[in-house]
Amino acid sequence: MTSGAVPHQQRAIVQTHYGSVRDVLTLSATFPVRAPGAGEVQVHVRAAGVNPIDWQMIEGNRRLITPRGFPFTPLFDLAGVVTAVGTQVTDFRVGDRVHADNASDGGGGSEYVNVRETLLAHSPAGLSFAQSAAIPLAAQTALVCLERGQVESATRVAVIGASGGVGHFAVQMARAAGAFVVGVASARNEDFVRSLGADEFIDRHDTDLMSRFGANSFDVVIDCVGGRAQWMRARRVLCPGGRFVTIARDEDGVITPVSAARLLSTITFRRLRGVGKQAIKYIPVFLEASGILLQRVDRLVEQGQVHAHVARSFPLTLAGIQAALEESRAGRTVGKLVLER
């Protein structure tokens, strides 16, 4: 079923090869619009969210493990309106407002994109397209972190990078679960992190968890920053059997065969050290996006327990995408960056 107003060609931001966003993204005025497959939903994109994985993939940092075919329309997080559905789609209709982390396929930089029904969810009631686009990847990741860390009522949790995309969702979700939450971020973001529900705040440049709270003071540390230092510091403050949950690697930059082997060795060693009831657990999180997981996030949003903080909105144009990706790469974003048309 289709709305009947969908063109055969569209304007889309297209990546032609790996490199910096200024060099490899172009505007195509004749990019094809494909009819949705049997299990796909066609979405008219009204807004897109920005995540670090976007510029990392564009630059080719992860080409070893997730090679990209070209031409490619970037940006995984998107929100918009359903314009057509495949023959096997049952949960969505033309005109529905939806959002998704369109894992691996991207398309946020296009006007129309096909999304697998299994990745899609109805946008929470009352949210703008920009707010809806800010949610999928980061909020799903945060929810997985809490689940893997077994965060529940009275759990003592520290969130490293509490003001960022995943971090600001993790603070809210932990608070909603009834946990005692300490947010760690730059001093300039203290008011913001406390507004999310953090019980305590630590300026990451001034002090650390050990100095403030002492040994055996946390059940869970959620790391949204990365680096070996986070793991080493967390081990000092986690109680026996505590969980270190991380979404980041020790090293940033291009993944090479050598760095991939080193990463696998490091993860394996740390996880083996966590064997036993009293040992500290090392838990890396790699998101497998799904519509079901996104629906669970959306329920928290609709209940007023979680909200997406949009730090800045850019126009969904070539210049806007370039500017948004460069700002994300600078690593100082509070909450989320979005693009909208």
Salt bridges, closest charged atoms under 4 A:
GLU40 OE1 - ARG34 NH1 3.17
GLU59 OE2 - ARG329 NE 2.53
ASP96 OD2 - HIS122 NE2 3.15
GLU147 OE2 - ARG296 NH2 2.28
GLU190 OE2 - ARG194 NE 2.94
ASP199 OD1 - ARG175 NH2 3.60
GLU200 OE1 - ARG212 NH2 3.11
ASP250 OD2 - ARG270 NH2 2.66
GLU251 OE2 - ARG262 NE 2.89
ASP252 OD1 - ARG249 NH2 3.86
ASP298 OD2 - HIS99 NE2 2.83
GLU326 OE2 - ARG22 NE 2.63
GLU327 OE1 - ARG312 NH1 2.65
